[in-house]
Amino acid sequence: MRDGFRILDVDRHVMEPIGLWPEYLPADRMDLAPRLTPCIPEGETLASRLDRLGEDALLPVPPILTVAGRPVMREVSEVAHIEIGLAAARRHGALRAAERPEGHLAEMDRSGVDVALLLPTFASCLVYNDEIDAGRSRAYARAYNLWLRDFCAVAPARLKGAALLSRHDPASMVADLEWALGEGFGVVVLRPNPVLGTTLSSQVYGPFWQACARHSVPVLFHEGSHTRVSAAGADRFESYFGQHACSHPMEAMMALLSLIEGGVLESHPALRVGFLEAGCGWLPYWLWRLDEVEYARLAREVRARVRRRPSEYFQRQCWIALEPGEAMLDRVAAEIGPQRLVFGTDFPHLDHDLDGVDALFSLRETLGDAALRAILWDNPAALLGLPPAEPSDPGAAPRQRA
């Protein structure tokens, strides 16, 4: 607890050690184990580097993750790699801590986090790749989930894992979900992007959504740039700067639209979904536009699968993660209601400060204690299926499966 508040960090990341892949991949997939490879072009002279990169030529370049010599991430410029490497060096301790359960627990104690939901970093890039087949994608997901199961077993009351599921073979997703449930997982995380040209509202995913609703398994959507799937901005910008700026919020916006416009939320009213690391400032506008501009004029076109105003689906079934530094956060909370907001630190990723909990507590006077308490525990608990914490009795023990 911190200042009388229980904290459920709904967006916290592991940094997968390179050794997990040869340990957890099946023997016949060992050739697919990723490796760290130098990023600097082989044989390049210092003079040519200076001509090409200027002052950046003298800065260290971190190795990149590759499979069979091919970068796992979509092309990232060398200057961006240098920038990422410099940022990583400044928080080396946090990145190393995220490789171990003991490291996460120590950092959680330092910031006051009671329970954390752990999400992938590089595993998501391996699993979500339009250039590989379904067997390979599912093998990466299975290996990661087995490793994460063992990772969380060190402190199951505090470390909760979200199973990463492949979308390459929709017909296998129910079996993969039920396997994950058997391993103790109760939450799944997906990319919001189209995969192999298939969007979230495609009929091929119908049995999966039905299974999630039947088992009361929440589905979280978390984007990341430079993955080898279709992503907002990737067709317009080459820079990490441009693609990262577009991918997180815009893919979340389109994922929400897909679930509404395609009838997923209408057909599965018990389905719970969360949108992470996309901010929430866009949400009031997006719901207004879907309600007042699109649905008010074009409801007949989609009436067979959209029988409510889009905002009603969001209020019934959806949650969204806020960013403490967002402009007009108090206005957003008032507009959509604080009961649909959750909080995640994104620890230890480089695009978020390490003092995220401090930053949120700095808004205590602006948001009020009731809203802050809801954002820090009750809302994410409702999303994940954990019990609420009463202000006078914060100790209600969470269920083991989540």
C-alpha positions in Angstrom: 0.0 0.0 0.0 1.0 3.6 -0.5 -0.6 6.4 1.5 -3.6 4.1 2.2 -4.1 3.1 -1.5 -3.6 -0.3 -3.0 -2.0 -0.2 -6.4 -2.6 -2.6 -9.3 -0.1 -1.8 -12.1 -2.0 -3.1 -15.1 0.8 -2.5 -17.7 4.2 -3.6 -16.5 6.7 -5.4 -18.7 9.2 -8.2 -18.4 12.5 -7.9 -20.3 12.9 -11.4 -21.7 16.4 -12.8 -21.2 17.9 -14.2 -24.4 18.4 -17.5 -22.6 14.7 -18.2 -22.3 14.3 -19.2 -26.0 16.8 -22.2 -26.1 15.4 -23.3 -22.7 11.7 -23.1 -23.5 11.4 -23.6 -27.3 10.8 -27.2 -28.4 13.9 -29.1 -29.6 12.8 -29.0 -33.2 12.5 -25.2 -33.1 16.0 -24.4 -31.8 17.0 -22.9 -35.1 14.3 -20.2 -34.5 15.9 -19.0 -31.2 16.6 -15.3 -31.5 20.1 -14.0 -30.9 21.7 -10.6 -30.2 23.7 -9.4 -33.2 25.9 -6.3 -33.7 24.1 -3.5 -35.5 27.2 -1.8 -37.0 27.8 -2.8 -40.7 30.7 -5.2 -40.9 33.9 -3.8 -42.1 32.9 -0.1 -42.1 35.7 2.3 -41.5 35.6 5.1 -39.0 35.9 7.6 -41.8 32.9 6.2 -43.7 30.9 6.2 -40.4 31.8 9.8 -39.8 30.7 10.7 -43.3 27.4 8.8 -42.8 26.5 9.6 -39.3 28.4 12.7 -38.3 28.9 13.1 -34.5 26.7 10.0 -33.9 29.4 7.8 -35.4 31.4 7.8 -32.2 28.5 6.7 -30.0 27.9 3.0 -29.0 25.3 1.0 -30.9 23.5 -1.7 -28.9 23.1 -5.2 -30.5 19.8 -6.0 -32.0 17.6 -9.1 -31.7 17.7 -11.3 -34.9 16.5 -14.7 -36.0 18.7 -16.3 -38.6 20.5 -13.0 -39.1 17.2 -11.0 -39.8 16.2 -8.3 -37.4 13.1 -9.1 -35.4 11.8 -5.6 -35.6 10.9 -3.8 -38.8 13.8 -1.6 -40.0 14.9 0.9 -37.3 17.5 3.4 -38.3 21.0 3.2 -36.8 20.6 6.6 -35.3 17.4 5.5 -33.5 19.3 2.4 -32.2 22.0 4.8 -30.8 19.3 6.9 -29.2 17.7 3.9 -27.7 21.0 2.6 -26.5 21.8 5.8 -24.7 18.4 5.8 -23.0 18.9 2.2 -22.0 22.3 3.0 -20.5 20.7 5.6 -18.3 18.3 3.1 -16.8 20.4 -0.1 -17.0 19.4 -1.1 -13.5 15.7 -1.0 -14.1 16.0 -3.0 -17.4 18.1 -5.6 -15.6 15.6 -5.7 -12.8 12.8 -6.5 -15.2 14.5 -9.7 -16.3 14.0 -11.3 -12.8 10.9 -11.7 -10.6 13.0 -10.5 -7.6 13.9 -7.4 -9.5 10.3 -6.6 -10.2 9.3 -7.1 -6.6 12.0 -4.9 -5.3 11.0 -2.1 -7.7 7.3 -2.6 -6.9 8.2 -2.2 -3.2 10.1 0.9 -3.9 7.2 2.6 -5.8 4.4 1.2 -3.7 2.9 -1.2 -6.2 1.0 -4.1 -4.6 0.2 -6.3 -7.6 1.5 -6.1 -11.2 0.2 -7.5 -14.5 3.3 -8.5 -16.5 3.3 -8.1 -20.3 5.9 -9.0 -23.0 8.5 -6.9 -24.6 10.4 -8.7 -27.4 8.2 -11.8 -27.4 5.3 -9.7 -28.9 7.5 -8.8 -31.9 8.4 -12.5 -32.4 4.9 -13.8 -32.2 3.3 -11.0 -34.3 5.1 -11.2 -37.6 3.2 -11.5 -40.9 6.3 -13.0 -42.5 6.3 -16.3 -40.5 3.9 -19.2 -40.4 1.4 -20.0 -37.7 3.4 -22.9 -36.3 6.4 -20.7 -35.6 4.3 -17.9 -34.2 2.5 -20.2 -31.8 5.8 -21.9 -30.8 7.2 -18.5 -29.7 4.0 -17.7 -27.8 4.0 -21.1 -26.0 7.7 -20.8 -25.0 7.2 -17.3 -23.7 4.1 -18.2 -21.7 5.8 -21.2 -20.1 8.7 -19.0 -19.1 6.3 -16.3 -17.8 4.4 -19.0 -15.8 7.6 -19.9 -14.0 8.5 -16.3 -13.6 5.2 -15.4 -11.8 5.4 -18.6 -9.7 8.0 -16.9 -7.5 5.3 -14.6 -6.1 1.9 -15.5 -7.5 -0.1 -13.2 -5.2 1.8 -10.2 -6.6 3.0 -11.1 -10.1 0.3 -11.8 -12.6 1.0 -12.8 -16.1 -1.0 -12.1 -19.2 -0.7 -15.0 -21.7 0.4 -13.8 -25.1 -1.6 -15.5 -27.8 -0.8 -15.8 -31.5 -3.5 -14.7 -34.0 -1.9 -16.4 -37.0 -4.3 -19.4 -36.9 -7.6 -18.2 -35.6 -8.9 -21.8 -35.5 -6.3 -22.7 -32.9 -7.0 -19.7 -30.6 -9.6 -21.4 -28.4 -7.3 -24.3 -27.8 -4.4 -22.0 -27.0 -6.7 -20.0 -24.6 -7.7 -23.2 -22.8 -4.1 -24.3 -22.6 -3.2 -21.0 -21.0 -6.1 -21.3 -18.5 -4.7 -24.8 -17.6 -1.3 -23.2 -16.9 -2.9 -20.7 -14.5 -3.3 -17.7 -16.7 -6.6 -15.7 -16.5 -5.8 -12.8 -18.8 -4.6 -12.6 -22.4 -2.9 -9.9 -24.3 -3.1 -9.4 -28.1 -1.8 -6.9 -30.6 -4.6 -4.6 -31.9 -3.2 -4.6 -35.5 -4.5 -6.6 -38.4 -2.6 -9.9 -38.6 -2.2 -11.5 -42.0 -4.8 -9.0 -43.2 -7.4 -10.1 -40.6 -8.9 -7.5 -38.3 -10.3 -8.1 -34.8 -13.9 -8.2 -36.0 -13.4 -10.9 -38.6 -15.8 -13.8 -38.2 -12.9 -16.2 -37.9 -12.3 -14.9 -34.3 -15.9 -15.4 -33.2 -15.2 -18.7 -31.3 -12.3 -17.1 -29.5 -14.3 -14.1 -28.3 -17.1 -16.5 -27.2 -14.6 -18.6 -25.3 -13.1 -15.5 -23.6 -16.6 -14.4 -22.5 -17.6 -17.9 -21.4 -14.4 -18.2 -19.3 -14.6 -14.6 -18.1 -11.1 -13.9 -19.4 -10.3 -10.3 -20.1 -8.5 -9.4 -23.3 -5.9 -6.6 -23.3 -4.7 -4.8 -26.3 -1.1 -3.5 -26.4 0.6 -2.0 -29.4 4.3 -1.6 -30.2 5.9 0.1 -33.2 8.2 -1.5 -35.8 6.5 -4.9 -35.6 6.3 -6.8 -38.8 2.5 -6.5 -39.1 0.4 -3.8 -40.6 0.6 -0.7 -38.3 -0.7 2.8 -38.4 2.0 5.1 -39.6 4.3 2.4 -41.0 3.3 3.2 -44.6 4.1 6.9 -44.2 7.0 7.2 -41.8 10.4 5.5 -41.8 11.6 7.0 -38.5 11.0 5.4 -35.1 9.9 8.8 -34.0 7.0 8.9 -36.6 6.0 5.2 -36.3 6.0 5.2 -32.5 3.9 8.4 -32.4 1.2 6.9 -34.6 1.1 3.2 -33.7 0.0 3.2 -30.0 -2.9 5.6 -30.0 -4.1 5.1 -33.5 -4.1 1.3 -33.4 -6.1 1.4 -30.1 -8.6 3.8 -31.7 -9.1 1.4 -34.7 -9.2 -1.7 -32.4 -12.0 -0.1 -30.4 -13.8 0.8 -33.6 -13.4 -2.7 -35.0 -14.8 -4.3 -31.9 -17.8 -2.0 -32.1 -18.4 -1.7 -35.8 -17.9 -5.5 -36.4 -20.4 -6.4 -33.7 -17.9 -8.2 -31.3 -19.1 -6.2 -28.3 -22.7 -6.6 -29.3 -22.5 -10.3 -29.7 -20.5 -10.9 -26.5 -21.8 -8.6 -23.9 -19.8 -10.4 -21.1 -16.5 -9.8 -22.9 -14.1 -7.4 -21.0 -11.4 -5.6 -22.9 -8.7 -3.1 -22.0 -6.6 -0.7 -24.1 -3.1 -0.1 -22.7 -0.4 2.4 -23.4 -2.4 4.5 -25.9 -3.3 7.3 -23.6 -6.9 8.3 -23.0 -7.1 11.9 -24.2 -8.4 10.8 -27.6 -11.3 8.8 -26.1 -13.9 11.5 -25.5 -13.5 12.8 -29.0 -13.5 9.4 -30.5 -16.7 8.3 -28.7 -18.3 11.6 -29.6 -17.5 11.2 -33.2 -18.7 7.6 -33.3 -21.9 8.6 -31.5 -22.8 11.9 -33.0 -21.2 11.9 -36.4 -21.2 8.3 -37.6 -23.9 6.5 -35.7 -26.3 9.4 -35.7 -26.2 9.4 -39.5 -25.3 5.9 -40.5 -26.8 3.6 -37.9 -29.0 1.8 -40.6 -25.8 0.6 -42.3 -24.6 -1.3 -39.3 -27.8 -1.8 -37.3 -27.6 -5.6 -37.6 -24.4 -5.6 -35.5 -24.4 -2.2 -33.7 -27.6 -1.8 -31.8 -26.4 0.7 -29.2 -24.6 4.0 -29.4 -20.8 3.2 -29.5 -20.2 5.0 -26.2 -22.6 2.6 -24.5 -20.5 -0.4 -25.5 -17.4 1.3 -24.1 -19.1 2.1 -20.8 -20.4 -1.5 -20.6 -17.3 -3.5 -21.5 -14.1 -1.4 -21.9 -11.3 0.1 -19.8 -8.5 2.4 -20.9 -5.1 3.2 -19.3 -4.3 6.8 -18.7 -0.9 8.6 -18.8 -0.3 10.8 -15.7 1.1 13.6 -17.9 -1.8 13.9 -20.3 -3.3 17.3 -20.8 -6.7 17.9 -19.3 -6.8 14.5 -17.6 -9.3 15.7 -15.0 -11.6 16.8 -17.9 -11.2 13.4 -19.5 -12.1 11.6 -16.2 -15.1 13.8 -15.8 -16.2 13.2 -19.4 -16.0 9.4 -19.6 -16.2 8.7 -15.9 -13.2 7.7 -13.7 -14.6 4.1 -13.3 -13.3 3.2 -16.8 -9.7 4.5 -16.2 -6.8 2.2 -15.2 -3.1 2.9 -14.6 0.1 1.2 -15.7 3.7 2.2 -15.2 5.0 0.6 -18.4 8.1 -0.2 -16.3 10.9 -0.4 -17.4 10.3 0.7 -21.0 12.2 3.8 -22.2 9.2 5.8 -23.4 7.9 6.3 -19.8 9.6 7.8 -16.8 10.4 5.5 -13.8 8.4 7.8 -11.5 5.0 7.1 -12.9 3.4 6.3 -9.6 4.7 9.5 -8.1 3.3 11.4 -11.1 -0.1 9.9 -10.6 -0.1 10.7 -6.9 0.7 14.3 -7.8 -2.7 14.5 -9.4 -4.4 13.4 -6.2 -5.9 16.8 -5.4 -7.0 17.2 -9.0 -8.7 13.8 -9.4 -9.8 13.4 -5.8 -9.3 10.4 -3.5 -12.3 8.4 -4.7 -11.3 8.6 -8.4 -7.6 7.9 -7.5 -8.6 4.9 -5.5 -10.7 3.6 -8.3 -8.0 4.1 -10.9 -5.3 2.5 -8.8 -7.2 -0.6 -7.7 -10.9 -1.0 -8.2 -11.1 -0.3 -11.9 -8.2 -2.6 -12.9 -9.5 -5.2 -10.5 -12.9 -5.1 -12.2 -11.1 -5.5 -15.6 -9.0 -8.4 -14.5 -11.5 -10.1 -12.3 -9.9 -9.4 -8.9 -11.8 -8.3 -5.8 -12.2 -4.6 -5.0 -10.4 -3.1 -2.0 -12.5 -1.2 0.4 -10.9 2.0 1.7 -11.3 0.8 5.2 -10.2 -2.7 4.5 -7.5 -2.6 1.8 -6.2 -6.1 2.4 -8.7 -8.3 0.5 -6.4 -10.9 -0.9 -6.5 -11.2 -4.7 -7.4 -14.5 -6.3 -4.4 -16.6 -7.4 -5.5 -16.7 -11.1 -5.3 -13.5 -13.1 
